[in-house]
Amino acid sequence: MKGKPVITPVHLTATYDFDSSDDLIDVVQNHSGYIYSRWDNPSVVAVEAALAKLEGYEHALGFSSGMAAITTAVLANIATGSRIVATRQIYGGTFEFFNDVLPKLHVEAVFVNCWDTDKLRQEISQGCDIFYLESPTNPMLRVVDIAPLVQAGHAQGAVVMLDSTFASPVNQHPANWDVDVVIHSGTKYIGGHHDITAGFVCCNQAQYERIWDYRKILGGVMDPMTAFLAQRGLQTLDLRLGRQNENAQKVAEFLAVHPKVKSVNYPGLTDHPDYAIARRQMAGFGGMLSFEVDADFEQTKLFMDSLKKIKLATSLGGVTSLANQPITNTHVGLSPENRAKAGVSESLVRLSVGIEDVRLLIEDLEQALTAVA
Ligand SMILES: Cc1ncc(COP(=O)(O)O)c(C=O)c1O
């Protein structure tokens, strides 16, 4: 039959049939084809290749969630007694993994504020197997000065990992700074429609072999249907992010002068503490922002409940705008002390700005703020 599919189909198969034992042995020994879908699947390989190209890395690996990507990549790079230096302002689940799980494996994680570059360098110099960064940060939108920190990590022989989820592959290009392992929760901008949970890492050949092995063992591989949807998401990523960057800037500017808003965290505002870094480092300021309502917990809840168009939901990065109160969900697992250190107050609202008509979003925020006493 002539002609081939324009889009890689969903290869719903768990296993693969061989004409001979020699063929099977060749695939197992030389990684030259498919044998079992926990190892590799054509739909997953297709989206991995597309993302690797976009991020400028030799390889990408698909996972069942962002957390599967993070835990697998980290576990593939530690041994008993390893030391991790991480920025304190990281996703709540990542913090819990480092703080609650890794000590059981006798792995120490040290957390340092992401803006305190002197302290970060000092901690790295005391021994560092993995240097773990996230930028922009969740939920306070701090922007880390990545390039010099990557150099500091490499000088100490650390594997440098960066969670680039909030930036997406459109707004930030970690390959430019030689980051070893780039992480994305594919659930967010790459999927883009709030319909998949997915994760990715992008890396070079040596890391690929290491992380691929651990993915095979731990089993958190991406499924073929998710891979298909992630690939569809990649096709509109640039368009969506362009609109989300624009919308978020307008929403941030509206909130910044609203009398019932105490503060706004958006790197595209000139008074943001990391505005200069963001301008230099990012191709766009992104679709994420957070802000503090000038009210207590109950009144902030009332604001949330008064939103009509913007959905009250966790997660981020899709075409539909979502609002959440980090203290009630994404950061609920943190102790009050760690929550305070992360900047998560009772009146903090995180907003993931979608691609809707921005006038309708601002109208919705305006009417919900009216409800606040
Ligand atoms: C920055 C960041 N990294 C990682 C994750 C985890 O991704 P997933 O929910 O796909 O496991 C999230 C989830 O919100 C996130 O915001």
The ligand as an SDF file (V2000), in Angstrom:
LIG
                    3D

 16 16  0  0  0  0  0  0  0  0999 V2000
    6.5210   22.7140   38.1690 C   0  0  0  0  0  0  0  0  0  0  0  0
    5.9160   21.3540   38.2800 C   0  0  0  0  0  0  0  0  0  0  0  0
    6.7060   20.2800   38.1640 N   0  0  0  0  0  0  0  0  0  0  0  0
    6.2150   19.0250   38.2610 C   0  0  0  0  0  0  0  0  0  0  0  0
    4.8780   18.7980   38.4970 C   0  0  0  0  0  0  0  0  0  0  0  0
    4.3670   17.3990   38.6090 C   0  0  0  0  0  0  0  0  0  0  0  0
    3.7280   17.0380   37.4270 O   0  0  0  0  0  0  0  0  0  0  0  0
    2.5670   15.9180   37.3480 P   0  0  0  0  0  0  0  0  0  0  0  0
    1.3850   16.4650   38.0820 O   0  0  0  0  0  0  0  0  0  0  0  0
    2.3660   15.7440   35.8810 O   0  0  0  0  0  0  0  0  0  0  0  0
    3.0920   14.7100   38.0140 O   0  0  0  0  0  0  0  0  0  0  0  0
    4.0020   19.8940   38.6080 C   0  0  0  0  0  0  0  0  0  0  0  0
    2.5830   19.6850   38.8480 C   0  0  0  0  0  0  0  0  0  0  0  0
    1.8380   20.6080   39.1050 O   0  0  0  0  0  0  0  0  0  0  0  0
    4.5440   21.2050   38.5020 C   0  0  0  0  0  0  0  0  0  0  0  0
    3.7820   22.2860   38.6180 O   0  0  0  0  0  0  0  0  0  0  0  0
  1  2  1  0
  2  3  1  0
  2 15  2  0
  3  4  2  0
  4  5  1  0
  5  6  1  0
  5 12  2  0
  6  7  1  0
  7  8  1  0
  8  9  2  0
  8 10  1  0
  8 11  1  0
 12 13  1  0
 12 15  1  0
 13 14  2  0
 15 16  1  0
M  END
$$$$
